[in-house]
Amino acid sequence: AAITDWLDGYIARRMRLCSAFGALLDPVADKLMVAATLVLLCSRPLNIAEFGQVPWLLNVPSIAIIGREITMSAVREWAASQNGKLLAAVAVNKLGKWKTATQMAALTILLATRDSSLGETGILVASGVIFLYLSAGLSVMSLVVYMEKIRKVL
């Protein structure tokens, strides 16, 4: 889903097929996909050989990621109702792109390792968890950056 989402956006920009409706709907669909996947991943604790079941391991970054997404959606909606300077302050930036890339990598790895037919997945699970925490950190950092830009405009 992440690859087709990226490809769809790439083709739309390349062929100049972007629309206001698409620009509105695409981020909503992305956020819904990420939030649903995080909730589903949190519904079953990871079982790590060295630690046993660790029920909170995915919950902590998931709360940070979902909380940031809800906050940014509200801030962007508010900025759209204000002035152009505020809207420019919350435009997507490179940090947001890195956040999304690490999120998609983490979610792909963590979903793939839920399939027991893969055999031993210890290193993969660990890398998925690391990417998820990295994504959560980038999420919080990007929220701080956006809030600082808004503060400067106000």
Salt bridges, closest charged atoms under 4 A:
GLU69 OE1 - LYS31 NZ 3.28
GLU69 OE1 - ARG68 NH1 3.24
GLU69 OE2 - LYS99 NZ 2.74
GLU148 OE2 - ARG151 NH2 2.58
